[in-house]
Amino acid sequence: MDEAGSGTARIVSAAAPAGWRWVCGAIVLAAALLRLWNLGAPAMTADESGHYFIEMRYIHQIPFAQQRFHPVLMAHAESPNAVGHPLLAVQLTNLVMRVLPDTATTARGVQAMAGVAMVGAICLLGKDLFGERAAIVAGALASFMPLAVRYNRSLYLDSIFALLVTLMTWTLFRAFSRQRPGWTVAAGVLLGLAGATKTSAPLLLPFVAGYGLFCHIRGGWSGPVRHRGTEKRAARSASEGAAGLLAETSDGPGCGRQGAPPAIKLLVILATAFLVFLVDVAPAAYWKAIVSPVDPDYQRTMLEWIRSLWEARGWLLGVSVYLWTPLVLIAAALALARAVLNWRHASRAEALLVLWLLSLMPLVLLHLPGTSGENGYLPLVAPVCLLAQTSMLRLRRGWRALALTLTLVSLATGAVLFGWRLMPTPYCSYMDLVDFGPGYYP
């Protein structure tokens, strides 16, 4: 069995402390190639051409004070959703489009690079949580994830939002693990920026508060999760990645024992996030978008659409699962169940992933296959991949090599078929190839 998956096994097992950065660099490069290749070729969908592209191109023509009270008096003004999304991702993309050619390729390129950066952030977070091998496996899963490739190549806000959420989680973990206050402030800034990007950001508040409470109760670092054979490797090399972030730093275990108490850190994070959020968003408009996302007429239209989708439910479910790849979902589900059942003895790394994933689970209902964009699932990519790698690295060497090989082959196939839009996804199947053309744009 070791011979069957020898290629993948060699890549993973070769992740020595000095070499894991090179492997992760290659993974990030692969993510860039998958997301940037032939980026401008696919025609824009209705959402892209009639909505996001116009706003990303012309948002600077509206006074900033008015932008805080989105809509932007363009596509959103005519939309059934009169309030629309917060505008940070649109504003950031607009800045790039004012320097580079203001084309759909440029706008898509911003989202694609956000997706590439998220893969790099997953590698960094995986290294801090579980070690170098985890960084490589989780990064590879995210790099080739069909759903991530598909929607990192599209003009949606979720690529930037998912990147901000992943970076916020990384800084949150470090904020509760080290004395340096910079990580606490960074977590607050990133949380505020995420709030200014999507109205689903409030789902992160229970996650942040829950993790702070967990650290307060535990009061210390319980160490990274070790996989079979890790102890022997760590004994051979004191700098082995599975020794975890805090074992390699001079700060020591800071969760409630050094530096500010977790409660103070939590208050700093939330206060910083709120201040950053207020710079770009008017709270009243934000709240209206949450409580009244669509009007009654649009709700009736969606109900009719849902009835028609019921006839294609088998196809919808099959494609939706394949966008994640079944083996990844199974591995993540097993890791989640194991951590929940063993919650009393869970490490802070496991607690972080469980709380992170559970806080975002309402997105599964908000973006049911076919009724809303699968792009809404992008923030789930990082916790799913990080959980999945823990199950895979627990396998014996031969089974691990086979599982990783089959998973990466499935992921790469799906990334090409669905990521490059050779096959339709449930939500965009009825919106593909409806680019309104150059004459449509103001």
C-alpha positions in Angstrom: 0.0 0.0 0.0 2.9 2.3 0.7 3.9 2.0 -2.9 0.4 2.7 -4.3 0.4 6.3 -2.9 4.1 6.8 -2.8 4.0 10.1 -4.6 1.6 11.8 -2.2 3.2 10.0 0.8 6.6 11.3 -0.1 5.4 14.9 -0.5 3.7 14.8 2.9 6.4 12.9 4.8 9.1 15.1 3.3 7.6 18.1 5.2 10.7 18.6 7.4 10.8 21.7 9.5 13.1 23.4 7.1 11.1 22.3 4.0 7.5 22.8 4.8 7.5 26.4 3.7 8.7 25.4 0.2 5.9 22.8 -0.1 3.3 25.2 1.1 4.7 27.8 -1.4 4.2 25.2 -4.2 0.7 24.7 -2.9 -0.1 28.4 -3.0 1.4 28.6 -6.5 -0.9 25.7 -7.6 -3.8 27.6 -6.1 -2.8 30.7 -8.1 -2.6 28.7 -11.4 -6.0 27.1 -10.8 -7.7 30.4 -10.1 -6.0 32.8 -12.5 -5.7 30.6 -15.6 -7.9 31.9 -18.5 -9.7 34.0 -15.9 -11.5 36.3 -18.4 -12.7 33.6 -20.8 -16.0 32.5 -19.2 -18.9 34.8 -19.8 -20.2 36.6 -16.8 -23.3 35.4 -15.1 -26.3 37.7 -14.4 -25.1 38.5 -10.9 -21.6 39.4 -12.3 -22.6 41.4 -15.3 -25.8 43.1 -14.1 -24.8 43.7 -10.5 -21.3 43.3 -9.1 -19.3 44.4 -12.1 -21.2 47.7 -12.4 -20.8 48.5 -8.7 -17.1 47.5 -8.7 -16.5 49.7 -11.7 -18.4 52.9 -10.7 -18.7 52.9 -6.9 -16.1 55.7 -6.6 -18.5 58.1 -8.3 -20.8 58.0 -5.3 -19.8 60.0 -2.1 -18.3 57.8 0.6 -20.8 59.1 3.1 -23.6 57.8 0.9 -21.7 54.5 0.3 -22.0 53.8 4.1 -25.8 53.7 3.6 -25.7 51.2 0.8 -27.5 50.7 -1.7 -25.2 52.4 -4.2 -28.0 53.8 -6.5 -26.9 51.5 -9.3 -27.8 47.8 -9.5 -28.8 47.6 -5.8 -31.2 50.5 -6.2 -33.3 48.4 -8.6 -32.8 45.1 -6.7 -35.5 43.5 -4.7 -32.9 43.6 -1.9 -33.0 47.4 -1.5 -30.3 47.5 1.1 -27.8 45.0 -0.4 -24.5 43.9 1.0 -22.0 46.1 2.8 -19.5 47.6 0.3 -16.0 46.9 1.5 -15.2 44.2 -1.0 -16.7 46.4 -3.8 -14.6 49.4 -2.6 -11.4 47.3 -2.5 -12.0 45.9 -6.0 -12.8 49.4 -7.3 -9.4 50.7 -6.0 -7.6 48.1 -8.1 -9.8 48.7 -11.2 -8.9 52.4 -11.0 -5.2 51.5 -11.3 -5.4 48.5 -13.7 -7.8 48.2 -16.7 -11.4 48.3 -15.4 -12.4 45.0 -16.9 -14.1 42.0 -15.6 -10.8 40.1 -15.7 -9.2 42.7 -13.3 -12.2 42.5 -11.0 -12.2 38.7 -11.0 -8.4 38.8 -10.5 -8.9 40.6 -7.2 -11.3 37.8 -6.0 -8.9 35.1 -7.3 -5.9 36.6 -5.4 -8.0 36.7 -2.3 -8.7 33.0 -2.7 -4.9 32.4 -3.2 -4.2 34.4 0.0 -6.8 32.3 1.9 -4.9 29.1 0.9 -1.7 30.7 2.3 -3.6 31.7 5.5 -4.9 28.1 5.9 -1.3 26.9 5.7 -0.2 29.3 8.4 -3.1 28.5 10.7 -2.7 24.7 10.1 1.0 25.1 11.1 0.1 26.9 14.3 -2.7 24.5 15.2 -1.3 21.1 14.4 2.2 21.4 12.8 3.9 21.4 9.4 2.3 18.3 8.0 -1.1 19.6 8.8 -0.3 22.9 7.1 0.6 21.0 3.9 -2.4 18.7 3.8 -5.0 21.4 4.8 -3.4 23.8 2.3 -3.5 21.2 -0.5 -7.2 20.5 0.2 -8.1 24.1 0.1 -6.0 24.8 -3.0 -7.8 22.2 -5.1 -11.3 22.5 -3.5 -13.7 22.7 -6.5 -16.1 25.1 -4.8 -13.3 27.4 -3.8 -11.8 27.4 -7.3 -15.2 28.0 -8.9 -16.1 31.0 -6.8 -12.7 32.5 -6.4 -12.9 33.0 -10.2 -16.2 34.9 -10.0 -17.3 38.4 -9.0 -18.8 37.7 -5.6 -17.9 39.3 -2.3 -17.3 36.0 -0.6 -13.7 35.5 -1.6 -12.6 38.6 0.2 -15.0 37.8 3.1 -13.6 34.2 3.5 -10.0 35.5 3.5 -10.8 38.0 6.2 -12.6 35.4 8.3 -9.6 33.0 8.0 -7.1 35.7 8.9 -9.3 36.8 11.8 -9.3 33.2 13.1 -5.5 32.9 12.8 -5.0 36.2 14.7 -7.6 35.2 17.2 -5.8 32.0 18.0 -2.5 33.8 18.4 -4.2 36.6 20.4 -5.3 34.1 23.1 -1.9 32.3 22.9 0.7 35.0 23.2 1.4 38.1 25.3 1.9 40.5 22.4 -1.2 42.8 22.2 -0.7 43.3 18.4 -2.4 40.0 17.7 -5.5 41.0 19.8 -5.8 44.3 17.9 -5.3 42.6 14.6 -8.1 40.1 15.4 -10.4 43.1 16.1 -9.5 44.9 13.0 -10.1 41.8 10.8 -13.4 41.1 12.5 -14.5 44.7 11.8 -13.5 44.4 8.2 -15.4 41.1 7.8 -18.4 42.9 9.2 -18.1 45.6 6.6 -18.0 42.9 3.8 -21.0 40.7 4.5 -24.1 40.7 6.7 -23.3 37.1 7.7 -20.4 38.4 9.7 -22.4 38.6 13.0 -22.3 34.8 13.0 -18.7 35.2 14.0 -19.5 36.9 17.3 -20.6 33.7 19.1 -17.4 32.0 17.8 -15.1 34.7 19.1 -16.9 35.0 22.4 -17.1 31.2 22.8 -13.4 30.7 22.1 -12.5 33.4 24.6 -14.7 31.7 27.2 -13.1 28.4 26.4 -9.6 29.8 26.9 -10.8 31.5 30.2 -12.1 28.2 31.5 -9.1 26.1 30.4 -6.6 28.7 31.5 -3.7 27.2 29.6 -2.4 25.6 26.5 -3.2 22.0 26.2 -0.9 21.4 23.3 -1.5 20.4 19.7 -3.2 17.3 18.6 -0.7 14.6 17.9 -1.1 12.0 15.3 0.1 8.4 15.3 3.9 8.4 15.2 4.3 12.1 16.0 5.8 11.5 19.4 8.6 9.5 17.9 9.3 12.1 15.3 9.2 14.9 17.9 11.7 13.0 20.0 14.1 12.9 17.1 13.7 16.6 16.4 12.8 19.2 19.0 11.7 21.6 16.3 9.2 19.1 14.7 6.1 21.0 13.6 3.7 18.9 15.7 5.3 20.5 18.8 3.0 23.4 18.0 3.3 27.2 17.8 3.7 27.9 21.5 6.4 25.3 22.2 8.5 27.1 19.7 8.1 30.6 21.0 9.6 32.4 24.0 6.2 33.7 25.0 5.1 30.5 26.5 1.5 29.5 27.1 -0.4 32.8 27.3 -4.0 31.6 27.4 -5.2 33.3 30.6 -1.9 32.9 32.4 0.4 35.5 30.8 -0.5 39.0 29.5 -4.0 40.3 29.6 -6.8 37.9 30.8 -8.9 36.4 28.1 -11.9 38.6 29.1 -9.9 41.7 28.6 -8.6 40.5 25.2 -12.1 39.7 24.2 -13.3 43.2 25.0 -10.5 44.7 23.1 -11.3 42.6 20.0 -15.0 43.4 20.1 -14.4 47.1 20.7 -11.8 47.4 17.9 -14.0 45.5 15.5 -16.9 47.8 16.2 -14.8 50.9 15.6 -13.4 49.6 12.4 -16.9 48.6 11.3 -18.3 52.1 11.9 -15.8 53.6 9.6 -17.4 52.0 6.5 -20.9 51.0 7.5 -24.0 52.7 8.9 -25.4 50.4 11.6 -29.0 51.1 10.8 -28.7 50.1 7.2 -26.7 47.0 8.2 -29.4 45.9 10.6 -32.1 46.5 8.0 -30.3 44.3 5.6 -30.2 41.5 8.2 -33.9 41.6 9.2 -35.3 42.4 5.8 -33.0 40.8 3.2 -35.6 40.5 0.5 -39.1 41.9 -0.1 -42.3 39.7 -0.3 -42.4 39.7 -4.1 -38.9 38.4 -4.3 -39.8 35.8 -1.7 -42.7 34.5 -3.8 -40.4 34.3 -6.8 -37.9 32.3 -4.9 -40.6 29.9 -3.7 -41.6 29.2 -7.3 -37.9 28.6 -8.1 -37.5 26.2 -5.2 -40.5 24.1 -6.4 -38.9 23.8 -9.9 -35.6 22.8 -8.3 -37.2 20.0 -6.4 -37.5 18.0 -9.6 -33.8 18.1 -10.0 -32.9 17.5 -6.4 -30.8 14.4 -7.1 -28.6 16.3 -9.5 -28.4 19.3 -7.1 -27.3 17.2 -4.2 -24.8 15.3 -6.2 -23.1 18.3 -7.6 -23.2 20.2 -4.3 -21.5 17.3 -2.5 -18.9 17.0 -5.3 -18.0 20.7 -5.0 -16.6 19.7 -1.6 -15.5 16.2 -2.6 -17.1 13.3 -0.6 -13.9 12.1 1.0 -13.2 15.6 2.4 -16.7 15.9 3.8 -16.4 12.4 5.4 -13.0 13.2 7.0 -14.2 16.6 8.3 -17.4 15.0 9.7 -15.5 12.3 11.5 -13.1 14.9 13.0 -15.9 17.1 14.1 -17.8 14.2 15.7 -14.6 13.1 17.5 -13.9 16.6 18.9 -17.5 17.1 20.0 -17.8 13.7 21.7 -14.4 14.3 23.4 -15.1 18.0 24.2 -14.0 17.8 27.8 -10.5 16.8 26.7 -10.4 18.8 23.5 -7.3 20.9 22.8 -7.6 24.6 22.1 -6.9 23.8 18.4 -9.8 21.4 18.2 -12.1 23.8 20.1 -11.2 26.6 17.7 -12.2 24.5 14.7 -15.4 23.2 16.3 -16.6 26.6 17.4 -15.6 28.1 14.1 -17.5 25.6 12.0 -20.6 25.5 14.2 -20.9 29.3 14.2 -21.0 29.3 10.4 -23.4 26.4 10.0 -26.4 28.7 9.5 -24.8 29.5 6.1 -25.7 26.0 5.0 -29.4 26.9 5.4 -29.0 30.4 4.0 -27.4 29.1 0.8 -29.3 25.9 0.1 -28.2 24.3 -3.2 -29.8 26.0 -6.1 -31.6 28.7 -4.2 -28.7 30.9 -3.5 -25.1 31.0 -4.5 -22.7 28.2 -3.4 -20.3 31.2 -3.1 -21.8 31.7 0.3 -20.1 28.5 1.5 -16.6 29.9 0.9 -16.0 30.8 4.6 -16.6 27.2 5.5 -13.7 26.0 3.3 -10.9 26.7 5.9 -12.5 24.9 8.9 -13.6 22.0 6.8 -10.1 21.4 5.3 -8.4 21.8 8.7 -10.8 19.3 10.3 -10.4 16.9 7.4 -6.7 16.8 7.6 -6.8 15.7 11.2 -8.7 12.6 10.2 -6.4 11.9 7.3 -3.2 12.2 9.3 -4.5 9.9 11.9 -4.6 7.0 9.4 -1.7 4.5 9.2 0.9 5.4 6.7 -0.4 3.2 3.9 -4.0 4.1 4.3 -3.1 7.8 4.6 -1.2 7.7 1.3 -4.1 6.1 -0.4 -6.7 8.5 1.2 -4.6 11.5 0.2 -4.1 10.4 -3.3 -7.7 9.6 -4.0 -8.8 12.9 -2.4 -6.4 15.0 -4.3 -7.3 13.3 -7.6 -11.0 13.9 -6.9 -10.3 17.5 -5.9 -8.2 18.2 -9.0 -10.8 16.7 -11.3 -13.6 18.7 -9.7 -11.5 21.9 -9.8 -11.2 21.6 -13.6 -14.7 20.5 -14.3 -16.6 22.8 -12.0 -13.9 25.4 -11.1 -13.2 26.2 -14.7 -17.0 26.1 -15.5 -16.8 23.2 -17.9 -19.8 22.0 -16.0 -22.5 24.1 -14.3 -23.0 24.3 -10.6 -26.6 24.2 -9.2 -27.1 27.9 -8.5 -25.3 29.2 -11.6 -26.7 26.7 -14.0 -29.5 29.0 -15.0 -27.3 32.1 -14.9 -24.3 31.0 -17.0 -23.6 32.6 -20.3 -25.9 35.6 -19.8 -23.3 38.3 -20.1 -25.2 41.4 -21.1 -22.3 42.5 -23.3 -20.2 45.7 -23.5 -23.1 47.8 -24.6 -25.0 47.2 -21.4 -22.6 48.9 -19.1 -22.9 52.7 -18.5 
